[in-house]
Amino acid sequence: MDRLRRLKTHPHESLTGHDAPDGQRSAQAMMEDHENAEWMRGAVRNLPDKYRAVLRMRQVEHLEMGEIARIIGATEGVVRTILSRARKQMMEQLKVRRD
């Protein structure tokens, strides 16, 4: 998620962590980055609505746990649990993709 956010401000950085000077990125590397970003968006879309919403609020909007808890009408502990489960599902999807 952090790498996807950085791609918005540093488009020369790849999701694989291999940076290249501007103009020296291969078409294949750029295609891989695009495929990885598309996969990530699909994986997020596959999350349950509540998981997706909490993940978005925390990772994209950078809201504090207390703010998220207030928005969804839950305790901070519940928000942490939802966020943990969302991240766990994303990791499980990533493991399946890599296999």
C-alpha positions in Angstrom: 0.0 0.0 0.0 2.8 2.4 0.8 4.5 1.7 -2.5 1.3 2.4 -4.4 1.0 5.7 -2.6 4.6 6.6 -3.4 4.0 5.8 -7.1 1.7 8.8 -7.2 4.5 11.2 -6.2 7.4 9.2 -7.5 6.3 7.5 -10.8 9.8 6.2 -11.5 9.7 3.9 -8.5 8.6 0.4 -9.2 6.4 -1.8 -6.9 9.2 -4.3 -6.9 11.4 -1.8 -5.1 13.9 -1.5 -8.0 14.3 2.1 -8.9 15.7 3.3 -12.2 16.7 6.8 -13.4 14.1 8.6 -15.4 14.0 7.4 -19.0 15.8 4.1 -18.2 12.8 2.0 -17.1 12.0 -0.8 -19.5 8.6 -1.2 -21.0 8.4 -4.6 -19.2 9.1 -3.0 -15.8 6.4 -0.4 -16.5 4.0 -3.1 -17.6 4.7 -5.1 -14.4 4.1 -2.1 -12.3 0.8 -1.5 -14.0 -0.2 -5.1 -13.6 0.7 -5.0 -9.9 -1.3 -1.8 -9.4 -4.3 -3.4 -11.1 -4.0 -6.5 -9.0 -3.8 -4.4 -5.9 -7.0 -2.5 -6.8 -8.8 -5.8 -7.5 -7.6 -7.3 -4.2 -8.9 -4.3 -2.4 -12.3 -4.5 -4.2 -12.6 -8.1 -3.1 -12.5 -7.1 0.6 -15.7 -6.9 2.5 -17.2 -3.4 2.5 -16.3 -2.5 6.1 -12.7 -3.8 5.7 -12.3 -1.8 2.5 -13.7 1.4 4.1 -11.5 1.2 7.2 -8.4 0.3 5.1 -9.1 3.3 2.8 -9.6 5.7 5.7 -6.4 4.6 7.4 -4.0 4.0 4.4 -5.2 6.6 1.9 -6.9 9.3 4.0 -4.4 8.9 6.9 -7.1 9.2 9.5 -6.3 8.4 13.1 -7.8 5.3 14.8 -10.1 7.5 16.9 -11.4 9.3 13.9 -12.2 6.1 12.1 -13.9 4.7 15.2 -16.1 7.8 15.5 -17.0 7.6 11.8 -18.0 3.9 11.8 -19.5 4.0 15.3 -17.1 1.6 16.9 -14.3 1.5 19.4 -10.6 1.9 18.5 -10.1 -1.7 19.4 -12.7 -2.8 16.8 -11.1 -0.5 14.2 -7.7 -2.1 14.9 -9.2 -5.6 14.5 -10.9 -4.7 11.3 -7.7 -3.2 9.9 -5.7 -6.2 11.0 -8.1 -8.6 9.3 -8.2 -6.5 6.1 -4.4 -6.5 5.9 -4.3 -10.2 6.7 -6.7 -10.9 3.8 -4.6 -8.8 1.5 -1.5 -10.8 2.5 -3.3 -14.1 1.9 -4.3 -12.9 -1.6 -0.7 -11.9 -2.3 0.6 -15.3 -1.2 -1.9 -17.0 -3.5 -0.8 -14.7 -6.4 2.9 -15.4 -5.8 2.4 -19.2 -5.8 
